[in-house]
Amino acid sequence: MRPFAFQRAGSGIAALSAFASSQQLPDQATQYLAGGTTLLDLMKLDVTRPARVIDVNDLSSGRMGRVELSDQGLFLGAMARMADVADHPEVKRHFPMIAQSLQLAASAQIRNMASLGGNVLQRTRCNYFRDVSYTDCNKRNPGSGCAALGGVNRSHAVLGASDQCIATYAGDFAQALMALKGGVEIASAAGQQLIPFAQLHSLPGDTPHIETLLAEGDLITGFVIPATPFARRSLYLKVRDRESYEFALASAAVALDLDGSRIREARIALGGVATVPWRAEEAEAALHGKEAGDSTFQTAAEAAFRTAQPRVHNAFKIELGKRTLVRALNEATALTL
């Protein structure tokens, strides 16, 4: 790990001010530190090389560390720990998908440390990105190429990829936020704003190194999940090579609003198969107003992967993704509320 300067911020204003001050110095790449479960890994691998690290953990004592439930919905502070939210009884009852997506992520030790804000910003687990001996990585070294295109790409994306990058977004919590119409609060020098979570991440296109719309110094302060008719009939299904401490090969975040057996509204997000948290709008449209059942669900699954682009080693993800979605829809339909 390379040497770096360390600073602690006691408030959101102090964090933004410290970041702005550090950027006035030459060659001062700066990073915020919360749980550190992604940042420290990447610093050890020499993928990320900040000259200054600003610790924002003291912000967890205020609103950024809270979990608040009201008639309007759920607020989750960005500094709330994954384990605390996954185990929160009201979150498990009213927003089960949120709790499940966090419970199925990482290991118990990591969930105890990792913050929600850092979790949605975690970087890809693409081996070519995380191993600096590979120079061809447009995420790490813009314009250098993508070694995964002709390399071992079993874990890579079949949705949302480009000819510049096929790295998969690795998180789970983000899919739940997508499916439940979540919003993300962002603080910057210009003030605070709330945007739909679906707008946070950027498709790779020709600029894979630009992963979110966050500007330098922007700080995620929380997440807002509205109360909706489908929030309780929701679940997160994750399929992986082993049962714990493993990233998804395919996952489905499914929420349904049913009128008897008729689907009034469906919300679907897919993980493990796309370059960003992926909302399956075509699948949702295929379910709207239809009778719940295998035939309807299979049609929706076909729609979800109609634009998929397989590579040499990851073609299996298309069929796996379809089966994962059909299973998740069946399980959500069968839930007793």
ABEGO torsion letter per residue (X at the ends): XBBBBBBBBABAAAAAAAAAAAAABBGBBBBBBBAGAAAAAAAAAGABBBABBBBAAAAAABAAABBBBBAAEBBBBAABBAAAAAABAAAAAABAAAAAAAAABEBAAAAAABBAAAAAABBBABAAAABAABABBAAABBGAEBAAAABBAAABBABGBBAABABBBABAAAAAAAAAGBBBBBBBAAEBBBBBAAAABBBAEABAABABABBBGBBBAEBBBBBBAAAABBBBBBBBABABGBBBABBBBBBBBBBEABBABBBBBBBGABABBBBBAAAAAAABGBBBEAAAAAAAAAAAAAABBBBAAAAAAAAAAAAAAAAAAAAAAABBX
